[in-house]
Amino acid sequence: MGEKQRQRSIWLTEPSQDPDYADSAADLLRNARGVIHVEVARSDHLLVSYNVREITLQILEALLTEFGYKLRTSLFCRTMRALCYYIEDIECTSCKHNQADCTRDAFITRYLRRPHGCRDHRPEYLRRYL
């Protein structure tokens, strides 16, 4: 299967004491598997390119918060974050193709389409004698 590359923005809160805050966050993300490119756009803004099949934005942001980086919590950022989480979750679940599920679904579909009930072709008076 091919790659599903995404480019997203991660907004950080700007700390007053660390001037290299965004650079150190970018270095942390560069070492993550599935991350293709990380660019520091501003002192509080990262542009991240990654493969959705290997890592998601939710995992990247959880990694940042686990290491002590604070994400911007404005209404716009939270809404965009939730939308990206939802889209990537749908993409990840739709790309997981399980052969066992397909086989089971084929059998269920076949069973539902078959006629049910009495399939004995003998007349009623002959069925009572067996």
N, CA and C atoms as a LAMMPS dump frame, in Angstrom:
ITEM: TIMESTEP
0
ITEM: NUMBER OF ATOMS
390
ITEM: BOX BOUNDS ff ff ff
-5.0000000000000000e+02 5.0000000000000000e+02
-5.0000000000000000e+02 5.0000000000000000e+02
-5.0000000000000000e+02 5.0000000000000000e+02
ITEM: ATOMS id mol type element x y z
1 1 1 N 0.834 -1.179 0
2 1 2 C 0 0 0
3 1 3 C 0.881 1.245 0
4 2 1 N 0.392 2.287 -0.64
5 2 2 C 1.173 3.502 -0.758
6 2 3 C 1.159 4.334 0.51
7 3 1 N 1.963 5.365 0.467
8 3 2 C 2.041 6.245 1.622
9 3 3 C 0.879 7.226 1.618
10 4 1 N 0.476 7.603 2.806
11 4 2 C -0.501 8.674 2.966
12 4 3 C 0.209 9.773 3.734
13 5 1 N 0.816 10.684 3.003
14 5 2 C 1.606 11.732 3.619
15 5 3 C 0.72 12.926 3.948
16 6 1 N 0.883 13.442 5.14
17 6 2 C 0.129 14.611 5.584
18 6 3 C 1.095 15.677 6.071
19 7 1 N 0.684 16.923 5.917
20 7 2 C 1.445 18.034 6.475
21 7 3 C 0.511 18.804 7.391
22 8 1 N 0.909 18.92 8.628
23 8 2 C 0.081 19.591 9.633
24 8 3 C 0.893 20.654 10.365
25 9 1 N 0.177 21.57 10.974
26 9 2 C 0.789 22.604 11.804
27 9 3 C 0.595 22.242 13.26
28 10 1 N 1.637 22.407 14.028
29 10 2 C 1.551 22.23 15.478
30 10 3 C 1.92 23.568 16.099
31 11 1 N 0.985 24.109 16.871
32 11 2 C 1.193 25.394 17.528
33 11 3 C 1.554 25.146 18.98
34 12 1 N 2.661 25.731 19.411
35 12 2 C 3.129 25.613 20.786
36 12 3 C 2.893 26.928 21.513
37 13 1 N 2.806 26.855 22.84
38 13 2 C 2.793 28.094 23.614
39 13 3 C 4.235 28.541 23.758
40 14 1 N 4.455 29.819 23.655
41 14 2 C 5.818 30.34 23.67
42 14 3 C 6.296 30.522 25.11
43 15 1 N 7.329 29.79 25.504
44 15 2 C 7.827 29.973 26.872
45 15 3 C 8.713 31.22 26.952
46 16 1 N 8.76 31.806 28.118
47 16 2 C 9.542 33.032 28.27
48 16 3 C 11.026 32.74 28.505
49 17 1 N 11.368 31.553 29.012
50 17 2 C 12.753 31.306 29.39
51 17 3 C 13.572 30.554 28.339
52 18 1 N 12.98 29.83 27.402
53 18 2 C 13.739 29.006 26.456
54 18 3 C 13.599 29.556 25.034
55 19 1 N 14.663 30.158 24.483
56 19 2 C 14.565 30.693 23.122
57 19 3 C 14.564 29.603 22.048
58 20 1 N 15.1 28.429 22.348
59 20 2 C 15.156 27.33 21.381
60 20 3 C 14.048 26.307 21.611
61 21 1 N 12.928 26.765 22.099
62 21 2 C 11.817 25.875 22.451
63 21 3 C 11.306 25.114 21.229
64 22 1 N 11.04 25.807 20.137
65 22 2 C 10.517 25.171 18.927
66 22 3 C 11.578 24.296 18.264
67 23 1 N 12.839 24.717 18.31
68 23 2 C 13.91 23.91 17.715
69 23 3 C 14.086 22.584 18.444
70 24 1 N 14.015 22.612 19.765
71 24 2 C 14.157 21.356 20.513
72 24 3 C 12.943 20.45 20.296
73 25 1 N 11.757 21.042 20.143
74 25 2 C 10.566 20.238 19.836
75 25 3 C 10.686 19.623 18.447
76 26 1 N 11.23 20.373 17.497
77 26 2 C 11.423 19.854 16.141
78 26 3 C 12.434 18.716 16.141
79 27 1 N 13.505 18.846 16.918
80 27 2 C 14.495 17.761 17.013
81 27 3 C 13.873 16.502 17.592
82 28 1 N 12.999 16.66 18.563
83 28 2 C 12.322 15.503 19.152
84 28 3 C 11.449 14.801 18.114
85 29 1 N 10.706 15.576 17.316
86 29 2 C 9.817 14.983 16.314
87 29 3 C 10.58 14.376 15.141
88 30 1 N 11.743 14.913 14.822
89 30 2 C 12.529 14.361 13.711
90 30 3 C 12.959 12.924 13.977
91 31 1 N 13.111 12.562 15.249
92 31 2 C 13.552 11.213 15.603
93 31 3 C 12.411 10.21 15.66
94 32 1 N 11.183 10.649 15.497
95 32 2 C 10.028 9.739 15.564
96 32 3 C 9.877 8.991 14.242
97 33 1 N 9.5 7.714 14.341
98 33 2 C 9.3 6.903 13.14
99 33 3 C 8.047 7.385 12.408
100 34 1 N 8.135 7.541 11.115
101 34 2 C 7.012 7.988 10.31
102 34 3 C 7.042 9.462 9.989
103 35 1 N 7.868 10.226 10.705
104 35 2 C 7.98 11.66 10.438
105 35 3 C 8.946 11.858 9.281
106 36 1 N 8.495 12.562 8.262
107 36 2 C 9.297 12.759 7.057
108 36 3 C 10.095 14.059 7.132
109 37 1 N 9.431 15.14 7.561
110 37 2 C 10.097 16.442 7.584
111 37 3 C 9.473 17.299 8.679
112 38 1 N 10.323 18.031 9.396
113 38 2 C 9.857 18.982 10.406
114 38 3 C 10.53 20.316 10.128
115 39 1 N 9.729 21.365 10.086
116 39 2 C 10.256 22.709 9.83
117 39 3 C 9.737 23.65 10.905
118 40 1 N 10.625 24.502 11.402
119 40 2 C 10.228 25.516 12.376
120 40 3 C 9.825 26.756 11.595
121 41 1 N 8.533 27.055 11.583
122 41 2 C 8.039 28.215 10.843
123 41 3 C 8.236 29.499 11.646
124 42 1 N 7.915 29.445 12.931
125 42 2 C 8.115 30.571 13.848
126 42 3 C 8.554 30.002 15.181
127 43 1 N 8.714 30.854 16.145
128 43 2 C 9.179 30.38 17.454
129 43 3 C 8.119 29.566 18.189
130 44 1 N 6.874 29.598 17.699
131 44 2 C 5.811 28.814 18.336
132 44 3 C 5.033 27.962 17.333
133 45 1 N 5.585 27.778 16.134
134 45 2 C 4.844 27.099 15.063
135 45 3 C 5.744 26.095 14.356
136 46 1 N 5.297 24.824 14.313
137 46 2 C 6.021 23.758 13.622
138 46 3 C 5.191 23.264 12.448
139 47 1 N 5.843 22.996 11.327
140 47 2 C 5.21 22.34 10.182
141 47 3 C 5.78 20.932 10.108
142 48 1 N 4.907 19.935 10.205
143 48 2 C 5.339 18.546 10.281
144 48 3 C 4.738 17.773 9.113
145 49 1 N 5.582 17.043 8.386
146 49 2 C 5.128 16.118 7.344
147 49 3 C 5.367 14.708 7.854
148 50 1 N 4.349 13.855 7.735
149 50 2 C 4.466 12.498 8.266
150 50 3 C 3.573 11.552 7.482
151 51 1 N 3.829 10.265 7.667
152 51 2 C 3.052 9.212 7.025
153 51 3 C 1.962 8.767 8
154 52 1 N 0.719 8.909 7.607
155 52 2 C -0.409 8.589 8.491
156 52 3 C -0.464 7.098 8.813
157 53 1 N 0.053 6.259 7.932
158 53 2 C 0.023 4.815 8.18
159 53 3 C 0.97 4.408 9.302
160 54 1 N 1.926 5.268 9.645
161 54 2 C 2.886 4.938 10.693
162 54 3 C 2.671 5.732 11.973
163 55 1 N 2.234 6.976 11.853
164 55 2 C 2.07 7.82 13.037
165 55 3 C 0.982 8.852 12.744
166 56 1 N 0.295 9.286 13.777
167 56 2 C -0.778 10.267 13.606
168 56 3 C -0.443 11.549 14.357
169 57 1 N -1.195 12.59 14.074
170 57 2 C -1 13.864 14.759
171 57 3 C -1.245 13.714 16.258
172 58 1 N -2.202 12.905 16.621
173 58 2 C -2.506 12.697 18.033
174 58 3 C -1.306 12.099 18.764
175 59 1 N -0.623 11.159 18.138
176 59 2 C 0.561 10.55 18.751
177 59 3 C 1.696 11.564 18.828
178 60 1 N 1.872 12.36 17.771
179 60 2 C 2.928 13.373 17.78
180 60 3 C 2.707 14.396 18.89
181 61 1 N 1.475 14.857 19.035
182 61 2 C 1.196 15.847 20.07
183 61 3 C 1.272 15.238 21.465
184 62 1 N 0.894 13.966 21.599
185 62 2 C 1.043 13.296 22.893
186 62 3 C 2.516 13.157 23.254
187 63 1 N 3.351 12.901 22.261
188 63 2 C 4.793 12.812 22.486
189 63 3 C 5.342 14.149 22.973
190 64 1 N 4.911 15.219 22.338
191 64 2 C 5.37 16.545 22.758
192 64 3 C 4.928 16.875 24.182
193 65 1 N 3.672 16.615 24.5
194 65 2 C 3.191 16.928 25.85
195 65 3 C 3.837 16.03 26.901
196 66 1 N 4.164 14.803 26.528
197 66 2 C 4.83 13.904 27.476
198 66 3 C 6.226 14.411 27.826
199 67 1 N 6.881 15.064 26.881
200 67 2 C 8.21 15.608 27.125
201 67 3 C 8.171 17.045 27.639
202 68 1 N 7.002 17.537 27.998
203 68 2 C 6.895 18.825 28.667
204 68 3 C 6.608 20.02 27.783
205 69 1 N 6.364 19.82 26.515
206 69 2 C 6.018 20.931 25.63
207 69 3 C 4.528 21.213 25.759
208 70 1 N 4.196 22.492 25.767
209 70 2 C 2.799 22.887 25.921
210 70 3 C 2.237 23.296 24.567
211 71 1 N 1.059 22.753 24.249
212 71 2 C 0.38 23.077 22.997
213 71 3 C -0.558 24.252 23.209
214 72 1 N -0.757 25.037 22.163
215 72 2 C -1.677 26.164 22.244
216 72 3 C -3.095 25.628 22.403
217 73 1 N -3.876 26.249 23.266
218 73 2 C -5.215 25.741 23.579
219 73 3 C -6.323 26.719 23.193
220 74 1 N -6.092 27.519 22.175
221 74 2 C -7.159 28.417 21.725
222 74 3 C -8.278 27.585 21.092
223 75 1 N -9.433 28.178 20.962
224 75 2 C -10.585 27.465 20.408
225 75 3 C -10.302 26.989 18.986
226 76 1 N -9.68 27.835 18.183
227 76 2 C -9.353 27.46 16.81
228 76 3 C -8.399 26.261 16.783
229 77 1 N -7.356 26.288 17.597
230 77 2 C -6.376 25.187 17.613
231 77 3 C -7.014 23.893 18.102
232 78 1 N -7.84 23.974 19.126
233 78 2 C -8.496 22.76 19.63
234 78 3 C -9.467 22.185 18.609
235 79 1 N -10.188 23.051 17.893
236 79 2 C -11.122 22.582 16.869
237 79 3 C -10.384 21.922 15.71
238 80 1 N -9.33 22.56 15.234
239 80 2 C -8.54 21.985 14.139
240 80 3 C -7.88 20.678 14.568
241 81 1 N -7.416 20.63 15.801
242 81 2 C -6.792 19.415 16.325
243 81 3 C -7.804 18.275 16.363
244 82 1 N -9.001 18.544 16.847
245 82 2 C -10.034 17.505 16.916
246 82 3 C -10.441 17.038 15.523
247 83 1 N -10.533 17.957 14.581
248 83 2 C -10.875 17.595 13.205
249 83 3 C -9.788 16.714 12.583
250 84 1 N -8.536 17.068 12.79
251 84 2 C -7.425 16.256 12.26
252 84 3 C -7.4 14.881 12.907
253 85 1 N -7.638 14.819 14.221
254 85 2 C -7.677 13.518 14.907
255 85 3 C -8.758 12.636 14.291
256 86 1 N -9.923 13.223 14.059
257 86 2 C -11.047 12.462 13.508
258 86 3 C -10.736 11.961 12.102
259 87 1 N -10.22 12.839 11.252
260 87 2 C -9.919 12.459 9.868
261 87 3 C -8.876 11.355 9.826
262 88 1 N -7.825 11.496 10.617
263 88 2 C -6.764 10.487 10.604
264 88 3 C -7.228 9.172 11.212
265 89 1 N -8.111 9.242 12.188
266 89 2 C -8.656 8.012 12.762
267 89 3 C -9.47 7.252 11.722
268 90 1 N -10.275 7.975 10.948
269 90 2 C -11.054 7.346 9.88
270 90 3 C -10.126 6.747 8.828
271 91 1 N -9.088 7.481 8.441
272 91 2 C -8.143 6.969 7.441
273 91 3 C -7.438 5.711 7.934
274 92 1 N -7.041 5.707 9.196
275 92 2 C -6.312 4.549 9.733
276 92 3 C -7.217 3.332 9.858
277 93 1 N -8.463 3.517 10.241
278 93 2 C -9.352 2.363 10.367
279 93 3 C -9.784 1.836 9.01
280 94 1 N -9.894 2.719 8.016
281 94 2 C -10.31 2.241 6.699
282 94 3 C -9.179 1.544 5.956
283 95 1 N -7.929 1.83 6.294
284 95 2 C -6.822 1.194 5.58
285 95 3 C -6.448 -0.151 6.183
286 96 1 N -6.964 -0.473 7.358
287 96 2 C -6.68 -1.772 7.964
288 96 3 C -7.644 -2.794 7.383
289 97 1 N -7.194 -3.509 6.398
290 97 2 C -8.021 -4.472 5.684
291 97 3 C -7.725 -5.853 6.238
292 98 1 N -8.706 -6.468 6.875
293 98 2 C -8.505 -7.766 7.499
294 98 3 C -9.195 -8.835 6.66
295 99 1 N -8.439 -9.839 6.225
296 99 2 C -8.975 -10.899 5.371
297 99 3 C -10.035 -11.709 6.109
298 100 1 N -9.845 -11.956 7.402
299 100 2 C -10.819 -12.741 8.165
300 100 3 C -12.167 -12.03 8.225
301 101 1 N -12.144 -10.719 8.385
302 101 2 C -13.396 -9.964 8.412
303 101 3 C -14.102 -10.024 7.066
304 102 1 N -13.355 -9.958 5.977
305 102 2 C -13.961 -10.024 4.642
306 102 3 C -14.606 -11.385 4.405
307 103 1 N -13.931 -12.442 4.823
308 103 2 C -14.482 -13.787 4.653
309 103 3 C -15.749 -13.944 5.48
310 104 1 N -15.709 -13.487 6.724
311 104 2 C -16.882 -13.568 7.591
312 104 3 C -18.042 -12.772 7.006
313 105 1 N -17.761 -11.573 6.507
314 105 2 C -18.81 -10.75 5.908
315 105 3 C -19.41 -11.411 4.676
316 106 1 N -18.586 -12.094 3.888
317 106 2 C -19.095 -12.796 2.704
318 106 3 C -20.04 -13.919 3.115
319 107 1 N -19.683 -14.677 4.149
320 107 2 C -20.554 -15.75 4.614
321 107 3 C -21.853 -15.201 5.204
322 108 1 N -21.767 -14.108 5.932
323 108 2 C -22.973 -13.506 6.517
324 108 3 C -23.9 -13.013 5.413
325 109 1 N -23.345 -12.355 4.402
326 109 2 C -24.152 -11.861 3.287
327 109 3 C -24.83 -13.006 2.557
328 110 1 N -24.095 -14.07 2.317
329 110 2 C -24.662 -15.241 1.633
330 110 3 C -25.776 -15.858 2.468
331 111 1 N -25.573 -15.965 3.768
332 111 2 C -26.579 -16.545 4.65
333 111 3 C -27.851 -15.696 4.647
334 112 1 N -27.698 -14.383 4.67
335 112 2 C -28.868 -13.508 4.708
336 112 3 C -29.656 -13.535 3.402
337 113 1 N -29.019 -13.815 2.291
338 113 2 C -29.706 -13.833 0.997
339 113 3 C -30.384 -15.159 0.696
340 114 1 N -30.019 -16.21 1.402
341 114 2 C -30.627 -17.521 1.156
342 114 3 C -32.051 -17.555 1.689
343 115 1 N -32.927 -18.316 1.044
344 115 2 C -34.287 -18.47 1.588
345 115 3 C -34.24 -19.36 2.83
346 116 1 N -34.948 -18.943 3.854
347 116 2 C -34.977 -19.703 5.101
348 116 3 C -36.356 -20.304 5.293
349 117 1 N -36.46 -21.141 6.271
350 117 2 C -37.728 -21.803 6.546
351 117 3 C -37.664 -23.245 6.086
352 118 1 N -38.812 -23.824 5.86
353 118 2 C -38.892 -25.22 5.457
354 118 3 C -38.482 -25.355 3.999
355 119 1 N -37.442 -26.132 3.768
356 119 2 C -36.974 -26.352 2.401
357 119 3 C -37.2 -27.802 1.966
358 120 1 N -38.068 -28.507 2.664
359 120 2 C -38.393 -29.888 2.302
360 120 3 C -39.438 -29.843 1.194
361 121 1 N -39.123 -30.457 0.058
362 121 2 C -39.986 -30.361 -1.116
363 121 3 C -41.13 -31.378 -1.109
364 122 1 N -41.16 -32.25 -0.111
365 122 2 C -42.244 -33.236 -0.049
366 122 3 C -43.532 -32.581 0.444
367 123 1 N -44.636 -33.115 0.084
368 123 2 C -45.911 -32.571 0.579
369 123 3 C -46.021 -32.745 2.094
370 124 1 N -46.897 -31.976 2.698
371 124 2 C -47.071 -31.968 4.151
372 124 3 C -47.465 -33.34 4.685
373 125 1 N -48.335 -34.058 4
374 125 2 C -48.803 -35.348 4.516
375 125 3 C -47.693 -36.397 4.511
376 126 1 N -46.661 -36.264 3.654
377 126 2 C -45.544 -37.206 3.669
378 126 3 C -44.513 -36.86 4.744
379 127 1 N -44.428 -35.621 5.136
380 127 2 C -43.455 -35.217 6.157
381 127 3 C -43.83 -35.752 7.526
382 128 1 N -45.12 -35.975 7.789
383 128 2 C -45.561 -36.459 9.098
384 128 3 C -45.156 -37.899 9.349
385 129 1 N -44.88 -38.665 8.312
386 129 2 C -44.583 -40.081 8.484
387 129 3 C -43.107 -40.349 8.754
388 130 1 N -42.261 -39.373 8.779
389 130 2 C -40.836 -39.595 9.041
390 130 3 C -40.474 -39.394 10.443
